[in-house]
């Protein structure tokens, strides 16, 4: 039977190739998605942990209480057996000014061990005194300074007036540029780069006491042994993690523990595999229908039902393995090519040079593709076992709806279609009823909705042999008026309903897939547009910079110049003031509902302002319904928008 099966595959090669391409594309999609997920995970980890330099361990303070590490804690770490070097992580922000040029600059401290710093000295030297600084090349260009030049640094130092409040007094000093720094791992690229200063200068500019570190970075030759010792010596509740562990926790907190991008793309991969399974099932149904006489002759010469079933499944196994292997190679090749191209683009994020392959990224797509192919062949294999030997001597009978098999198919089709449709409807209404729910829950419900839709569509396909011939017959009656050729075509479609249904199903699958993807793309585009309008209601914001000598204010000439810029459709001037929200500093923008209507894309903002409400980000509003202030102690209604 193996030789016969392989011979039949060669004879049916023209029909098997499209099915193989379908499973290869689906498998390539899965392989590329899994590898892309690994690349995104690796890139995200590298980007998040870039600020830790090449540290082997990252020590974080207890989550509760907001405590920071001190110089004494850093000394304890350095005295721990196995620690090669250690440094404290601290970030400050300072205003740098040279004449009329001014920038806001992040600053991190110089480390004794260069491996514990994400920045490297590209030119010049690192700062050695509190009156020195090493700048990013972009900042030096914006300030128009070179090594050896001086700039004015200004920062805010909190000075307590009373126990209840504090005022901010600008402090300035002159610092000398000693060098230019590079950020090879893009640790601070998204923030405009970071400068280097001495630890004491960084602490001063951060308005903290010297030695207040958000994390401690450790280099060691024995990670596990040193981790155990540090966990015993550090304050209770401190976390001692590797760079990847710290990055994983940070990413999990930011994404609510879900890799949403990979989940969504895998959803499309699942759709591709479902379509591939339907195409394969349809192909083998057509092949089995064409081989009716061949299968009957095999039964006449002694072939058992199990052998016929095994023959069809063997074809599926060979096709699945071969097509899945091609798909995995194609998917990995496309992913590597995309990585090669992206690596030569200035994306501002670190990308690996080669694909981070794992056993599962290679084996899982191969197993999934093969399993889907074999699974899709089960129904055609069962159909092959029902071919009687006498079928070799007569044409195949047309299955009737009133037969047992026809009734069973009709019931199964109704159950799948209605049941899947109900699951899809319930999942849809559940999401609509709670649009502000967690992303994890939304993804789970989305998966259930996709499953319900898939089950419903499978029900439509299961019943295709029952309703497609009737639809085609109805169309044929309409075509009879166009002459004998049309009548002959209509008659031929009704001669073998099973083959007609199998052939029409391929077109049904293709049209459904195109409509599904088009609708999904349009929906995603609209959702992203609404999200961007909510988070970024305007295109540009121009604001005056406070240099500490006078309140920042845009002049009338500046406003007119902005309005006259080619491409500016609408511009308004608004007043701002500083405030605190739950102890955190915030900027308050004062504008009317009419101004918001003219300038904002998200019209819900103008509606909230027209109702006399204060608009705050949803993340800040949480469950609050009103916001009290010194001028409105009774509270003002809060409207939460965006993120």
RAVENUR-V562333 format. One record per residue. PHI is phi in whole degrees, -180 to 180 (999 if undefined). NEAR is the number of other C-alpha atoms within 8 Angstrom. Layout:
phi:PHI near:NEAR
phi:PHI near:NEAR
This chain:
phi:999 near:6
phi:-64 near:6
phi:-64 near:6
phi:-63 near:7
phi:-62 near:12
phi:-64 near:9
phi:-65 near:8
phi:-65 near:8
phi:-65 near:10
phi:-64 near:7
phi:-69 near:7
phi:-101 near:9
phi:-59 near:8
phi:-63 near:7
phi:-88 near:9
phi:-76 near:11
phi:-60 near:8
phi:-59 near:8
phi:-65 near:12
phi:-64 near:13
phi:-63 near:9
phi:-62 near:12
phi:-72 near:18
phi:-65 near:15
phi:-65 near:10
phi:-63 near:15
phi:-66 near:17
phi:-61 near:17
phi:-61 near:12
phi:-64 near:13
phi:-62 near:15
phi:-64 near:13
phi:-67 near:12
phi:-63 near:10
phi:-67 near:14
phi:-62 near:10
phi:-62 near:9
phi:-64 near:10
phi:-64 near:12
phi:-64 near:8
phi:-63 near:8
phi:-63 near:10
phi:-66 near:12
phi:-65 near:10
phi:-60 near:12
phi:-64 near:11
phi:-68 near:13
phi:-69 near:11
phi:-91 near:13
phi:-61 near:12
phi:-66 near:10
phi:-88 near:13
phi:63 near:11
phi:-105 near:10
phi:-62 near:12
phi:-84 near:11
phi:-132 near:14
phi:-123 near:16
phi:-103 near:12
phi:-111 near:10
phi:-72 near:13
phi:-55 near:12
phi:-67 near:7
phi:-90 near:5
phi:92 near:5
phi:66 near:6
phi:-73 near:7
phi:-117 near:9
phi:-78 near:14
phi:-111 near:10
phi:-61 near:9
phi:-65 near:7
phi:-64 near:9
phi:-64 near:13
phi:-66 near:8
phi:-62 near:10
phi:-64 near:13
phi:-65 near:10
phi:-85 near:7
phi:-73 near:10
phi:-60 near:6
phi:98 near:9
phi:-80 near:14
phi:-78 near:9
phi:-158 near:9
phi:-150 near:14
phi:-150 near:12
phi:-98 near:11
phi:-99 near:12
phi:-148 near:12
phi:-127 near:10
phi:-126 near:11
phi:-124 near:11
phi:-141 near:12
phi:-91 near:12
phi:-111 near:12
phi:-136 near:12
phi:-136 near:12
phi:68 near:5
phi:-91 near:5
phi:-90 near:8
phi:-148 near:10
phi:-138 near:10
phi:-99 near:8
phi:-128 near:12
phi:-78 near:12
phi:-135 near:13
phi:-125 near:14
phi:-80 near:13
phi:-70 near:11
phi:-110 near:8
phi:-65 near:5
phi:-98 near:9
phi:-58 near:7
phi:-69 near:8
phi:-92 near:15
phi:-117 near:13
phi:-77 near:14
phi:-100 near:9
phi:-124 near:10
phi:-84 near:11
phi:-85 near:8
phi:-144 near:7
phi:78 near:9
phi:-140 near:9
phi:-77 near:12
phi:-63 near:14
phi:-122 near:7
phi:-128 near:6
phi:-69 near:11
phi:-99 near:9
phi:-127 near:13
phi:-155 near:16
phi:-114 near:15
phi:-105 near:13
phi:-65 near:12
phi:-60 near:9
phi:-65 near:6
phi:-67 near:10
phi:-60 near:12
phi:-68 near:8
phi:-66 near:8
phi:-85 near:11
phi:59 near:7
phi:-127 near:9
phi:-129 near:7
phi:-60 near:10
phi:101 near:7
phi:-78 near:8
phi:-115 near:10
phi:-133 near:11
phi:-97 near:12
phi:-104 near:12
phi:-132 near:13
phi:-151 near:11
phi:-101 near:10
phi:-117 near:10
phi:-71 near:9
phi:-119 near:8
phi:-73 near:8
phi:-92 near:7
phi:-138 near:6
phi:-73 near:6
phi:-93 near:4
phi:-142 near:7
phi:-139 near:10
phi:-108 near:8
phi:-111 near:8
phi:-117 near:8
phi:-68 near:9
phi:-121 near:8
phi:-126 near:8
phi:-157 near:8
phi:-102 near:9
phi:-125 near:12
phi:-104 near:12
phi:-80 near:14
phi:-99 near:13
phi:-173 near:15
phi:-116 near:15
phi:-108 near:15
phi:-121 near:10
phi:-121 near:12
phi:-65 near:8
phi:-97 near:10
phi:57 near:12
phi:-65 near:14
phi:-123 near:10
phi:-60 near:10
phi:-67 near:8
phi:-102 near:7
phi:86 near:7
phi:90 near:13
phi:-132 near:13
phi:-104 near:13
phi:-111 near:14
phi:-144 near:17
phi:-68 near:14
phi:-57 near:11
phi:-69 near:9
phi:-66 near:11
phi:-63 near:15
phi:-64 near:15
phi:-65 near:10
phi:-69 near:13
phi:-83 near:9
phi:61 near:9
phi:-115 near:8
phi:-72 near:7
phi:-58 near:10
phi:94 near:11
phi:-95 near:12
phi:-112 near:11
phi:-77 near:11
phi:-154 near:13
phi:-118 near:14
phi:-103 near:15
phi:-129 near:16
phi:-110 near:13
phi:-152 near:12
phi:-91 near:7
phi:-123 near:7
phi:-64 near:9
phi:-67 near:6
phi:-65 near:8
phi:-67 near:13
phi:-60 near:11
phi:-61 near:8
phi:-66 near:10
phi:-68 near:11
phi:-63 near:10
phi:-79 near:6
phi:-93 near:8
phi:-78 near:10
phi:-56 near:7
phi:-59 near:5
phi:95 near:7
phi:-69 near:12
phi:-107 near:10
phi:-115 near:11
phi:-133 near:11
phi:-75 near:9
phi:-59 near:12
phi:-67 near:9
phi:-66 near:8
phi:-64 near:11
phi:-65 near:13
phi:-62 near:9
phi:-65 near:8
phi:-64 near:9
phi:-64 near:12
phi:-63 near:10
phi:-67 near:8
phi:-73 near:7
phi:-108 near:9
phi:58 near:8
phi:78 near:9
phi:-128 near:7
phi:-87 near:7
phi:-67 near:8
phi:-62 near:6
phi:-63 near:11
phi:-62 near:9
phi:-66 near:8
phi:-65 near:9
phi:-64 near:10
phi:-62 near:9
phi:-65 near:8
phi:-64 near:12
phi:-63 near:10
phi:-63 near:8
phi:-62 near:11
phi:-68 near:13
phi:-62 near:9
phi:-63 near:11
phi:-61 near:12
phi:-63 near:13
phi:-66 near:10
phi:-64 near:12
phi:-64 near:15
phi:-60 near:12
phi:-63 near:12
phi:-62 near:12
phi:-71 near:10
phi:-64 near:11
phi:-64 near:11
phi:-63 near:10
phi:-64 near:11
phi:-63 near:9
phi:-70 near:7
phi:-95 near:8
phi:-55 near:13
phi:-66 near:10
phi:-62 near:8
phi:-64 near:12
phi:-66 near:14
phi:-64 near:10
phi:-63 near:10
phi:-65 near:12
phi:-66 near:8
phi:-93 near:6
phi:110 near:6
phi:-69 near:9
phi:-86 near:7
phi:-58 near:10
phi:-63 near:7
phi:-69 near:9
phi:-65 near:13
phi:-61 near:12
phi:-63 near:9
phi:-64 near:11
phi:-66 near:13
phi:-66 near:12
phi:-64 near:9
phi:-59 near:11
phi:-63 near:12
phi:-65 near:11
phi:-63 near:8
phi:-63 near:12
phi:-65 near:16
phi:-63 near:11
phi:-65 near:9
phi:-67 near:13
phi:-66 near:16
phi:-62 near:10
phi:-62 near:10
phi:-64 near:16
phi:-63 near:16
phi:-62 near:9
phi:-65 near:9
phi:-63 near:14
phi:-66 near:12
phi:-64 near:8
phi:-65 near:9
phi:-64 near:12
phi:-67 near:10
phi:-64 near:8
phi:-63 near:8
phi:-65 near:13
phi:-63 near:9
phi:-69 near:8
phi:-64 near:8
phi:-65 near:10
phi:-98 near:6
phi:-107 near:6
phi:-84 near:5
phi:-90 near:5
phi:79 near:7
phi:-131 near:8
phi:-73 near:9
phi:-126 near:8
phi:-69 near:11
phi:-76 near:7
phi:-126 near:6
phi:-68 near:10
phi:-79 near:9
phi:-83 near:8
phi:-129 near:6
phi:-61 near:6
phi:-70 near:7
phi:-67 near:11
phi:-94 near:11
phi:-82 near:8
phi:-60 near:8
phi:-61 near:15
phi:-64 near:13
phi:-67 near:8
phi:-64 near:9
phi:-61 near:17
phi:-67 near:14
phi:-64 near:9
phi:-63 near:11
phi:-65 near:15
phi:-64 near:12
phi:-62 near:8
phi:-69 near:12
phi:-88 near:14
phi:-63 near:9
phi:-66 near:8
phi:-60 near:13
phi:-64 near:13
phi:-66 near:9
phi:-64 near:9
phi:-65 near:14
phi:-73 near:10
phi:-92 near:7
phi:-78 near:10
phi:-81 near:7
phi:-59 near:11
phi:-68 near:7
phi:-65 near:12
phi:-69 near:11
phi:-107 near:6
phi:-146 near:6
phi:-69 near:6
phi:-65 near:6
phi:-81 near:4
phi:-79 near:8
phi:-66 near:8
phi:-101 near:6
phi:-68 near:9
phi:-86 near:6
phi:-76 near:8
phi:-61 near:6
phi:-64 near:7
phi:-64 near:12
phi:-65 near:10
phi:-62 near:8
phi:-64 near:10
phi:-63 near:11
phi:-64 near:8
phi:-62 near:11
phi:-63 near:14
phi:-64 near:11
phi:-62 near:9
phi:-66 near:13
phi:-66 near:14
phi:-70 near:9
phi:-62 near:12
phi:-63 near:15
phi:-64 near:12
phi:-65 near:9
phi:-61 near:12
phi:-62 near:14
phi:-66 near:9
phi:-63 near:8
phi:-63 near:12
phi:-64 near:9
phi:-66 near:8
phi:-64 near:9
phi:-66 near:10
phi:-66 near:7
phi:-73 near:6
phi:-134 near:7
phi:-68 near:6
phi:-98 near:4
phi:-68 near:7
phi:-66 near:6
phi:-67 near:7
phi:-60 near:9
phi:-65 near:8
phi:-63 near:10
phi:-66 near:10
phi:-64 near:8
phi:-66 near:11
phi:-62 near:9
phi:-62 near:9
phi:-65 near:11
phi:-64 near:13
phi:-63 near:9
phi:-62 near:10
phi:-63 near:14
phi:-63 near:12
phi:-64 near:10
phi:-62 near:13
phi:-62 near:14
phi:-68 near:10
phi:-62 near:11
phi:-61 near:14
phi:-62 near:11
phi:-71 near:10
phi:-61 near:10
phi:-88 near:13
phi:-60 near:11
phi:-66 near:13
phi:-94 near:10
phi:-104 near:8
phi:-64 near:11
phi:-58 near:13
phi:-70 near:8
phi:-64 near:8
phi:-65 near:11
phi:-63 near:11
phi:-63 near:8
phi:-65 near:8
phi:-62 near:13
phi:-62 near:9
phi:-70 near:7
phi:-83 near:11
phi:-59 near:11
phi:-72 near:7
phi:-93 near:8
phi:114 near:8
phi:-66 near:7
phi:-63 near:7
phi:-66 near:12
phi:-66 near:12
phi:-66 near:8
phi:-63 near:9
phi:-65 near:14
phi:-68 near:9
phi:-65 near:8
phi:-66 near:12
phi:-94 near:11
phi:-70 near:7
phi:-130 near:9
phi:-58 near:12
phi:-65 near:10
phi:-68 near:10
phi:-61 near:13
phi:-65 near:12
phi:-64 near:14
phi:-69 near:10
phi:-67 near:9
phi:-62 near:11
phi:-60 near:10
phi:-66 near:8
phi:-61 near:8
phi:-63 near:11
phi:-62 near:8
phi:-65 near:8
phi:-62 near:8
phi:-64 near:9
phi:-63 near:8
phi:-64 near:8
phi:-62 near:8
phi:-66 near:8
phi:-64 near:8
phi:-65 near:8
phi:-62 near:8
phi:-65 near:8
phi:-65 near:8
phi:-65 near:8
phi:-63 near:8
phi:-63 near:8
phi:-66 near:8
phi:-65 near:8
phi:-65 near:8
phi:-62 near:8
phi:-63 near:9
phi:-65 near:9
phi:-66 near:9
phi:-63 near:11
phi:-74 near:11
phi:-83 near:8
phi:-129 near:7
phi:-69 near:10
phi:-126 near:9
phi:-85 near:5
phi:-137 near:4
phi:-129 near:5
phi:-110 near:4
phi:-140 near:6
phi:-77 near:7
phi:-99 near:6
phi:-80 near:8
phi:-94 near:7
phi:89 near:7
phi:-104 near:5
phi:-157 near:6
phi:-59 near:6
phi:-72 near:8
phi:-157 near:7
phi:-77 near:8
phi:-76 near:6
phi:-61 near:6
phi:-64 near:6
phi:-66 near:8
phi:-64 near:10
phi:-64 near:8
phi:-65 near:8
phi:-66 near:9
phi:-64 near:9
phi:-83 near:7
phi:-66 near:7
phi:-62 near:4
phi:104 near:4
phi:-80 near:9
phi:-84 near:4
phi:-154 near:7
phi:-146 near:8
phi:-133 near:6
phi:-105 near:5
phi:-130 near:7
phi:-93 near:7
phi:-129 near:8
phi:-151 near:7
phi:-92 near:8
phi:-151 near:8
phi:-125 near:8
phi:-128 near:7
phi:57 near:4
phi:85 near:5
phi:-99 near:6
phi:-69 near:8
phi:-136 near:8
phi:-105 near:8
phi:-105 near:8
phi:-104 near:8
phi:-106 near:7
phi:-152 near:8
phi:-86 near:9
phi:-64 near:12
phi:-66 near:7
phi:-64 near:10
phi:-63 near:12
phi:-65 near:11
phi:-77 near:7
phi:-107 near:10
phi:-92 near:11
phi:-76 near:9
phi:-82 near:10
phi:-73 near:9
phi:-65 near:6
phi:-66 near:13
phi:-67 near:15
phi:-65 near:9
phi:-67 near:13
phi:-66 near:12
phi:-63 near:9
phi:-85 near:6
phi:77 near:8
phi:-101 near:11
phi:-93 near:11
phi:-95 near:11
phi:-133 near:10
phi:-62 near:10
phi:-60 near:10
phi:-65 near:6
phi:-87 near:6
phi:-69 near:12
phi:51 near:6
phi:-103 near:4
phi:-71 near:7
phi:-113 near:8
phi:-147 near:8
phi:-134 near:10
phi:-93 near:9
phi:-145 near:7
phi:-66 near:5
phi:-88 near:4
phi:-132 near:8
phi:-64 near:7
phi:-75 near:5
phi:100 near:9
phi:-116 near:11
phi:-59 near:10
phi:-108 near:13
phi:-118 near:11
phi:-94 near:9
phi:-135 near:10
phi:62 near:8
phi:-98 near:6
